Amino acid sequence: MKIATIIARVLLGLMFVVFGSNAFLHFIPMPPMPGPAGDFLGSMNATGYLKAVAALQVIGGALVLVGRYVPLGLTVLGPIIVNIVFFHLFMERTGLPMAAIVAALSLFLLWRYRAAFAGLVQP
């Protein structure tokens, strides 16, 4: 189970570090998105909100990737993952399988590090 945890941690961390860095370095071309999804991403980009989210993706992904502060990294990435799933569920369904993989990896890591989050669910 320890090897599965390391694999999940590295995959999730790399995804967020790479795709978060892409917002700054533009090494992966982004296809144009028509409709509401394009409007949504366009407005986030125009206001600078996308850069803030990308910075949090890089920070959270690096924390998960390094393995020293995985619960903190999962806490930073949690709201971003929820928004990724909702974006692909409601606006752009083509990315839904990848969003499901990201959510599954995150939920697996939350389960593996559940002792760090135990205080949140106690009355």
Sine and cosine of phi, psi and omega as CSV:
sin_phi,cos_phi,sin_psi,cos_psi,sin_omega,cos_omega
0.00,0.00,-0.48,0.88,0.02,-1.00
-0.91,0.41,-0.61,0.79,0.02,-1.00
-0.92,0.38,-0.64,0.77,0.04,-1.00
-0.89,0.46,-0.60,0.80,0.03,-1.00
-0.91,0.41,-0.68,0.73,0.01,-1.00
-0.90,0.43,-0.68,0.73,0.01,-1.00
-0.89,0.46,-0.72,0.70,0.01,-1.00
-0.89,0.45,-0.66,0.75,0.00,-1.00
-0.90,0.43,-0.70,0.72,-0.02,-1.00
-0.93,0.38,-0.70,0.71,0.01,-1.00
-0.88,0.48,-0.76,0.66,-0.02,-1.00
-0.90,0.43,-0.70,0.71,0.00,-1.00
-0.89,0.46,-0.70,0.71,0.01,-1.00
-0.89,0.45,-0.65,0.76,0.01,-1.00
-0.85,0.53,-0.73,0.68,-0.06,-1.00
-0.96,0.27,-0.57,0.82,0.04,-1.00
-0.92,0.38,-0.70,0.72,-0.04,-1.00
-0.93,0.37,-0.79,0.62,-0.06,-1.00
-0.96,0.29,-0.48,0.88,0.11,-0.99
-0.94,0.35,-0.64,0.77,0.05,-1.00
-0.92,0.40,-0.48,0.88,-0.01,-1.00
-0.89,0.47,-0.47,0.88,0.03,-1.00
-0.92,0.40,-0.43,0.90,0.00,-1.00
-0.99,-0.14,-0.61,0.79,-0.14,-0.99
-0.98,-0.19,-0.31,0.95,0.06,-1.00
0.81,0.59,0.76,0.65,0.02,-1.00
-1.00,-0.08,-0.21,0.98,0.10,-1.00
-0.91,-0.40,0.89,-0.46,-0.02,-1.00
-0.92,0.38,0.68,-0.73,0.01,-1.00
-0.99,-0.12,0.83,-0.55,0.04,-1.00
-0.94,0.34,0.51,-0.86,0.03,-1.00
-0.92,0.38,0.64,-0.77,0.02,-1.00
-0.91,-0.41,0.91,-0.42,0.04,-1.00
-0.99,0.15,0.27,-0.96,0.11,-0.99
0.98,0.18,-0.41,-0.91,-0.07,-1.00
-0.88,0.48,-0.56,0.83,-0.01,-1.00
-0.90,0.43,-0.67,0.74,0.04,-1.00
-0.92,0.40,-0.64,0.77,0.05,-1.00
-0.89,0.45,-0.67,0.74,0.00,-1.00
-0.89,0.46,-0.78,0.63,0.00,-1.00
-0.92,0.39,-0.58,0.82,0.04,-1.00
-0.90,0.45,-0.67,0.75,0.01,-1.00
-0.94,0.33,-0.58,0.81,0.05,-1.00
-0.92,0.40,-0.60,0.80,0.01,-1.00
-0.95,0.31,-0.66,0.75,-0.04,-1.00
-0.91,0.42,-0.53,0.85,-0.04,-1.00
-1.00,0.02,-0.18,0.98,-0.04,-1.00
1.00,0.02,-0.04,1.00,-0.01,-1.00
-0.90,0.44,-0.57,0.82,-0.01,-1.00
-0.90,0.44,-0.58,0.81,0.03,-1.00
-0.92,0.39,-0.62,0.78,0.04,-1.00
-0.91,0.41,-0.68,0.73,0.04,-1.00
-0.90,0.44,-0.67,0.74,0.01,-1.00
-0.89,0.45,-0.63,0.77,0.04,-1.00
-0.89,0.45,-0.67,0.75,0.05,-1.00
-0.92,0.40,-0.55,0.84,0.07,-1.00
-0.89,0.45,-0.70,0.71,0.00,-1.00
-0.91,0.42,-0.70,0.71,-0.01,-1.00
-0.90,0.44,-0.78,0.63,0.00,-1.00
-0.89,0.45,-0.67,0.74,0.02,-1.00
-0.90,0.45,-0.64,0.77,0.02,-1.00
-0.91,0.41,-0.63,0.77,0.03,-1.00
-0.90,0.44,-0.65,0.76,0.03,-1.00
-0.95,0.33,-0.65,0.76,-0.04,-1.00
-0.91,0.42,-0.69,0.73,-0.03,-1.00
-0.92,0.38,-0.59,0.81,0.07,-1.00
1.00,0.00,0.00,1.00,-0.02,-1.00
-0.99,0.11,-0.66,0.75,-0.04,-1.00
-0.83,-0.56,0.82,0.57,-0.06,-1.00
-0.88,0.48,-0.70,0.71,0.03,-1.00
-0.87,0.49,-0.62,0.78,0.05,-1.00
-0.91,0.41,-0.68,0.73,0.04,-1.00
-0.88,0.48,-0.67,0.75,0.04,-1.00
-0.92,0.40,-0.54,0.84,0.05,-1.00
-0.92,0.38,-0.64,0.77,0.04,-1.00
-0.93,0.37,-0.66,0.75,-0.06,-1.00
-0.98,0.18,-0.33,0.94,-0.07,-1.00
-0.80,0.61,-0.83,0.56,0.01,-1.00
-0.90,0.44,-0.52,0.85,0.03,-1.00
-0.93,0.37,-0.66,0.75,0.02,-1.00
-0.91,0.42,-0.66,0.75,0.06,-1.00
-0.87,0.49,-0.68,0.73,0.02,-1.00
-0.92,0.38,-0.58,0.81,0.06,-1.00
-0.89,0.46,-0.73,0.68,0.01,-1.00
-0.88,0.47,-0.72,0.69,0.00,-1.00
-0.91,0.42,-0.62,0.78,0.03,-1.00
-0.86,0.51,-0.73,0.68,-0.04,-1.00
-0.97,0.23,-0.41,0.91,0.04,-1.00
-0.97,0.25,-0.63,0.77,-0.12,-0.99
-0.97,-0.23,-0.41,0.91,-0.11,-0.99
-0.87,-0.49,-0.70,0.72,-0.13,-0.99
-0.69,-0.72,1.00,0.03,-0.13,-0.99
-0.94,0.34,-0.23,0.97,-0.05,-1.00
-0.91,0.41,-0.45,0.89,0.00,-1.00
-1.00,-0.07,0.14,0.99,-0.06,-1.00
-0.89,0.46,-0.64,0.77,0.04,-1.00
-0.87,0.49,-0.65,0.76,0.03,-1.00
-0.93,0.38,-0.62,0.79,0.06,-1.00
-0.89,0.45,-0.60,0.80,0.04,-1.00
-0.92,0.39,-0.61,0.79,0.04,-1.00
-0.91,0.42,-0.69,0.72,0.03,-1.00
-0.88,0.47,-0.69,0.72,0.02,-1.00
-0.90,0.43,-0.66,0.75,0.00,-1.00
-0.90,0.43,-0.69,0.72,0.05,-1.00
-0.88,0.48,-0.68,0.74,0.00,-1.00
-0.90,0.43,-0.70,0.72,0.01,-1.00
-0.91,0.42,-0.62,0.78,0.06,-1.00
-0.88,0.48,-0.71,0.70,0.00,-1.00
-0.93,0.38,-0.59,0.81,0.09,-1.00
-0.87,0.49,-0.65,0.76,0.02,-1.00
-0.92,0.39,-0.67,0.75,-0.01,-1.00
-0.93,0.37,-0.51,0.86,0.01,-1.00
-0.97,-0.26,0.48,0.88,-0.09,-1.00
-0.88,0.47,-0.44,0.90,0.02,-1.00
-0.89,0.45,-0.55,0.84,0.01,-1.00
-0.95,0.31,-0.40,0.92,-0.03,-1.00
-0.97,-0.23,0.05,1.00,-0.09,-1.00
-0.88,0.48,-0.56,0.83,0.00,-1.00
-0.91,0.41,-0.36,0.93,-0.02,-1.00
-0.97,0.25,-0.40,0.91,-0.07,-1.00
-0.95,-0.32,0.19,0.98,0.06,-1.00
-0.99,-0.11,0.64,-0.77,0.01,-1.00
-0.95,0.33,0.00,0.00,0.00,0.00
